Amino acid sequence: MDRIRKFIVSNKDVLFCFLGSKLLFAAVLLIVRTPYSEVLGFFDAGHYRDIASMGYYVDGVTVFFPVIPLIIRYLGDVGLIVINQLSYITALYFLKQILIKLKGEGKVSTVLAIAAVSPLALFTSLEYTESIYFMLTIIAFYLFVNDKLPALMGIILGLSVATRNTGSMLFFAIFTGYVIRMITENNKGKRIKDIFLCFVPATAISLIYPVYLQIKFNNWKVFMDAQYTYWVRIPSNIFKTVFTSLEVIFTNKYQFDGAVDTLVLFKINEVLSLGFMILVIVLIVREILIMRRQGRINIPSIVAIIYCALFIVALGMTIRDPNIDCPTDSFYRYYLTLFPVYLGIGRLKERGIQLFMFGSIILTMITCPAFCMGGFFF
């Protein structure tokens, strides 16, 4: 009991941030007066529930990866909500451990609070992927940073890919990190062994879903094709995506349904998506400059940079047709699960971190009520 008490006391900031995030979500629900049970069923949650009960009944729903539907099928909606809460508090704990190891303890609690008051708190209380994905990617990175348990890391990486396809970006980033370690260190035999221990299970788990799709739909990449056909998205790249976002923000070229409030909300969404992308790029450049100033390569930083860069490229590969929909809807919430953002913020001076805290609260008070009132792209 004494060890448990000491653990709780030493991690009270994690507990306070977790509880604070839940209170913030409850406050949003009180403000908008939308029942929690109703919010739980919004948008993607409905598709996950349908898949849980009927399987992948049409090619369009293959864009929703299998971990969440499997949890709902075997543990129910309540089981998923409980797992999401446990995943979120676990993610905060491991985020704290990485911040302490890489950045020092000074600003850890403030960075945790930024994550807690961000819109991420909303989605960790819903039947969405954010909480589990956030936890899996952070734990995988934690194990890499501490050079521990490569087989467990491989299982976790595989599960992150099976939760959301952007998990594959961290898969490749950590593989690159291992290769750099193998090249730069003397114990090459151990590094080759670690690579096999990690990436055999990671690859095996990652391939389960594409193999299933090949058997059921005779097309292992149907989840990618469905983006263009079923969900009326269009091929893009990061440059085209940025240009389209700027068009939506600064012009009225795309009228959507013609309603003024819709135009305003879509412009806000594009500002958020573009703003987060710029933030990630700035943090990447800043980390590169820090390594250059120090005159050495920091392998965990390289892994985080590669993960972020691949993440941005992957997000920019498709957008919604701007003639009929908000081009980058939900992009901002994907960025919120990009854990290197919080590590990068931890590098800033205290004043900069406090500004991010203020900005995170404002962002939450804009987007979370909008989502709970039916603004799907928020």
Secondary structure, DSSP 4 states (H G I P E B T S, - for coil): -HHHHHHHHHTHHHHHHHHHHHHHHHHHHHHHT--HHHHHTSTHHHHHHHHHHH-S-SGGGGGS-SHHHHHHHHHHHHHHHHHHHHHHHHHHHHHHHHHHHHH-STTHHHHHHHHHHSTHHHHTTTTSSHHHHHHHHHHHHHHHHTT--HHHHHHHHHHHHHH-TTHHHHHHHHHHHHHHHHHHSS-HHHHHHHHHHHHHHHHHHHHHHHHHHHHHHS-TTHHHHHHHTTT-EEE--HHHHHHHHHHHHH-----TT--HHHHHHHHHHHHHHHHHHHHHHHHHHHHHHHHHHHTS--HHHHHHHHHHHHHHHHHTTEEE-TTTS-TTTTHHHHHHT-THHHHHHTTS-HHHHHHHHHHHHHHHHHHHHHHHTT-TT-
